[in-house]
Amino acid sequence: MSEQKINDALGALREEGDRLDNPEAKERLTTLVESIEQNVDYTGLSVDHQDLVEDVKDAITHFEVEHPSITGLLNEVIMTLSNIGI
């Protein structure tokens, strides 16, 4: 279930990223999504999970004012990662 939730949230983040007008914000979100996809395995391990969690938290701070829907999705990702032990 957690794997599906993360995949759904990452898909939604990609869609939101496609709608961004700011190329830097779009690149930041795309890089973050790719990092999550590359680093998470669904047994609850990550190559460098602390950096990954910090990257998601930084992105939440970056997007929270101008892009609340992205912030909500990132919060969902971080909660799900936490639930699987990352």
VEXROSE-221999 format. One record per atom (N, C-alpha, C, O): residue in three letters; x, y, z. Coordinates in steps of 0.001 Angstrom, whole numbers, plus 500000, padded with zeros to 6 digits. Atoms other than C-alpha are relative to their C-alpha. Example, Ala and Ser with C-alpha at 12.3 -4.5 7.8 and 13.67 -1.06 7.14 Angstrom:
! VEXROSE-221999
ALA500890498810500000/ALA512300495500507800/ALA500900501200500000/ALA501936501181500665/SER499180498810499940/SER513670498940507140/SER499230501090500730/SER499739502198500899/
***
This chain:
! VEXROSE-221999
MET500813498807500000/MET500000500000500000/MET500859501261500000/MET500556502204499270/SER499141498822499936/SER502764502476500852/SER500676500264498664/SER500816501413498246/GLU499368499843501308/GLU504491501826497541/GLU499039500674499026/GLU499431501572498281/GLN500993499411500908/GLN501297502661495667/GLN499747501466500345/GLN499614502299499449/LYS500219498612499584/LYS500758505833497721/LYS501137500894499532/LYS500905502001499048/ILE498852499203500443/ILE504271507045496954/ILE499968500156498485/ILE500174501255497968/ASN500051499920501461/ASN503932506196493268/ASN498911500951499523/ASN499119501720498584/ASP501084499085500352/ASP500590508012493089/ASP500396501452500256/ASP500158502325499422/ALA499583498641499655/ALA502008511071494849/ALA501092500493499046/ALA501077501653498634/LEU498940499600500935/LEU505099511095492611/LEU499427500301498617/LEU499867501234497946/GLY500663499722501282/GLY502884510884489527/GLY499289501345500027/GLY499356502109499064/ALA500684498716499862/ALA500809513799490799/ALA501003501153500050/ALA500749502225499503/LEU498963498957499968/LEU503986515771491536/LEU500549500268498601/LEU500806501418498245/ARG499547499809501386/ARG505165515192487972/ARG498995500834499210/ARG499381501716498443/GLU501040499233500686/GLU501837516514486684/GLU500026501465500436/GLU499932502371499608/GLU499920498624499491/GLU502070519574488932/GLU501246500699499454/GLU501196501874499089/GLY498761499433500535/GLY505657520121487797/GLY499863500411498548/GLY500436501417498130/ASP500226499655501407/ASP504544520114484172/ASP499240501308499850/ASP499344501972498819/ARG500784498764500039/ARG502239523030484998/ARG500766501230500482/ARG500299502357500319/LEU499239498864499464/LEU504934525182486604/LEU500551500864498876/LEU501054500359497872/ASP499458499054500974/ASP505924528302484693/ASP501475500287500241/ASP502213500609499310/ASN498628499685499616/ASN509192528788486561/ASN500911498806499699/ASN500761497749500312/PRO499133501121500365/PRO511915526629484953/PRO500844499473501169/PRO501087498270501263/GLU499187500425498853/GLU514013526564488146/GLU499174499159500964/GLU499648498137501459/ALA500881500764499110/ALA511086525379490266/ALA499659498652499371/ALA499618497628500052/LYS500311501243500711/LYS510194522805487634/LYS501172499027500081/LYS500979497838500336/GLU498802500838499936/GLU513776521499487561/GLU500215499464501413/GLU500579498302501591/ARG499830500430498612/ARG513938521373491356/ARG499040498861500342/ARG499429497875500968/LEU500993501025499715/LEU510730519357491563/LEU500309498713499238/LEU500208497620499795/THR499655501177500807/THR511758517022488733/THR501174499251500600/THR501150498023500686/THR498823500611499382/THR515132516383490364/THR499631499286501292/THR500117498186501555/LEU500422500608498740/LEU513491515675493719/LEU499221498706499746/LEU499472497691500396/VAL500794501199500309/VAL510987513219492224/VAL500922498878499525/VAL500776497732499950/GLU499060501008500491/GLU513790511413490385/GLU500864499450501127/GLU501156498255501160/SER499199500431498858/SER515860511290493567/SER499217499030500881/SER499754498017501329/ILE500832500894499188/ILE512997509734495500/ILE499861498654499297/ILE500013497603499918/GLU500169501250500759/GLU512401507177492752/GLU501275499151500007/GLU501208497925500100/GLN498733500728500064/GLN516083506247492598/GLN500464499478501349/GLN501118498437501412/ASN499436500332498702/ASN516790506086496313/ASN499137499127500894/ASN499640498515501835/VAL500889500748499124/VAL513765504404497803/VAL499806498598499440/VAL499466498416498271/ASP500496501331500322/ASP513295500703497771/ASP498941499723501052/ASP499041500213502177/TYR501194500087499178/TYR510072499592499307/TYR500099498985501120/TYR499086498551501667/THR499810500796498798/THR511583497404501967/THR500266500924501178/THR500460500470502305/GLY499789499029498939/GLY512067500603503934/GLY501428500481500076/GLY501825501096501067/LEU498612499579500012/LEU515656501238502975/LEU500208501059498936/LEU499453501142497967/SER499643498981500967/SER517221504100501131/SER501510500121500005/SER502157499909501030/VAL498559499864500088/VAL520727504698499907/VAL500493501026501011/VAL501458500769501731/ASP499629498950499057/ASP520953507912501921/ASP498717500681500460/ASP498404501798500047/HIS501333499539499666/HIS517608508362503572/HIS499957501336500717/HIS498995502083500538/GLN500040498720499289/GLN518512511308505794/GLN500086501173499019/GLN499361502158499158/ASP499906498951501013/ASP519572513420502822/ASP498708500094499196/ASP498258501192498867/LEU501248500020500756/LEU516440512358500950/LEU498894500695500782/LEU498165501514500222/VAL501012499374499154/VAL514189513371503845/VAL500244501510500088/VAL499302502298500006/GLU499670498569499940/GLU516008516706504157/GLU499667500699498681/GLU499177501828498680/ASP500328499423501302/ASP515612517311500420/ASP498500500229499860/ASP498072501261499342/VAL501456499847500070/VAL511859516731500671/VAL499551501136500915/VAL498710501946500525/LYS500354498912499076/LYS511601519022503712/LYS500379501365499429/LYS499614502321499548/ASP499581498744500631/ASP513570521738501893/ASP499051500391498874/ASP498716501565498713/ALA500930499730501094/ALA511262521412498898/ALA498653500478500541/ALA498025501362499958/ILE501258499557499385/ILE508216521749501162/ILE500104501480500358/ILE499193502257500073/THR499791498598499631/THR509616525010502502/THR500031500890498760/THR499470501986498759/HIS499862499222501230/HIS510435526206498995/HIS498649500222499309/HIS498374501320498825/PHE501238499937500770/PHE507013525461497488/PHE498772500416500797/PHE497734500694500197/GLU501202499869499189/GLU504656526063500427/GLU499182501259499750/GLU497956501205499848/VAL500763498766500165/VAL503684529662499700/VAL499350500085498619/VAL498161500384498504/GLU500498499799501355/GLU503307529689495937/GLU499319498772499395/GLU498551498904498442/HIS500531501230500592/HIS502361526059495270/HIS499486499063501094/HIS500114498046501387/PRO500512500814498890/PRO500194524650498075/PRO499659498562499602/PRO499770497657500430/SER500321501371500403/SER499125521615496037/SER501259499141499958/SER501218497966500321/ILE498720500717499996/ILE502775520610495563/ILE500422499718501434/ILE500895498626501750/THR499652500172498584/THR503373521143499273/THR499196498867500624/THR499743498060501376/GLY500834501074499472/GLY500454518870500122/GLY500468498633499536/GLY500502497684500320/LEU499494501270500527/LEU501784516130497869/LEU501331499625500627/LEU501561498459500947/LEU498705500273499367/LEU505286516455499307/LEU499808499562501446/LEU500516498674501921/ASN500301500431498627/ASN503849516196502826/ASN499509498560500015/ASN499870497785500901/GLU500478501379500102/GLU502059513019501759/GLU501161499038499768/GLU501212497963500365/VAL498823500841500269/VAL505325511605500392/VAL500819499820501265/VAL501210498699501592/ILE499145500103498816/ILE507264512404503559/ILE499319499174501088/ILE499996498440501808/MET500710500817499014/MET504565510862505769/MET500058498523499611/MET500246497659500467/THR499953501383500447/THR504510507720503653/THR501395499425500161/THR501550498280500585/LEU498625500451499795/LEU508301507480503684/LEU500246499690501475/LEU500889498698501819/SER499854500227498562/SER508174507804507451/SER499300498717500425/SER499816497970501256/ASN500753501215499649/ASN505565505055507667/ASN500706498715499575/ASN500494497661500176/ILE499275501195500430/ILE507840502659505771/ILE501414499949500587/ILE502230499104500219/GLY498743500069499263/GLY510774503469508017/GLY501150500811499444/GLY502307500585499798/ILE498934499165500561/ILE512676506059506030/ILE499981501346500681/ILE500797502210500363/
***
